[in-house]
């Protein structure tokens, strides 16, 4: 019975990753989506990720792993890890932007931010970037993927694979660029270590959402978009 549940959980993990790939790499090339205006297309994309995040959250909550990773526990040590992780993200991204050219993902964010206005801007830039994407990505990459590979955690295979998938998710939709992958791979490692240290999906979601919100605020204050 337990093996069957684990097999279903592994299957769900694979299907969620496949769905994420389809949303960002297949659906954009369909005739239906190509005919849409940019504003409508991005709103649809947000809707797809929202559905994916909702479905993955429901499956994760109903799984046995929710008992272990779905609880929020406050500890000062966890808060310390949170701020340390945020600082490492800050240092790494600033270092990487000095060494590497701007990522294709970053260029797309700028393009979207400067082309949208009103409610479509709020949905795509604020709601999606600061809340929907962090929840969906953490549930899938940490909640499902790392948990599915927990048997190999002594060798940090769960961390490496999760960080690798996280990096690929942000790169493949724009075309493979190694420096882009390295940037997001290291960011993925930081999120993974946060998950391993706290053993709670809430802390990693909070870290991811806080980081994205920080980038949004800086972007608005410095560049105006």
Buried (B, 14 or more C-beta within 10 A) or exposed (E): EEEEEBEEBBEBBEBBBEBBBEBBEEBBEEEEBEEBEEBEBBBBBBBBBBEBBBBBBEBBEEBEBBEEBBEEEEEEEBEEBBEBBBEBBEEBBEEBEEEBEEBBBBEEBEEBBEBBEEEBBEBBBBBBBBBBBBBBBBBBBBBBBBBBBBEEEEEBBBBBBBBBBBBBBBBBBBEEBEEBBBBBBBBBBBBBBBBBBBEBBBBBBBBBBBBBBBBBEEBEEEEEB
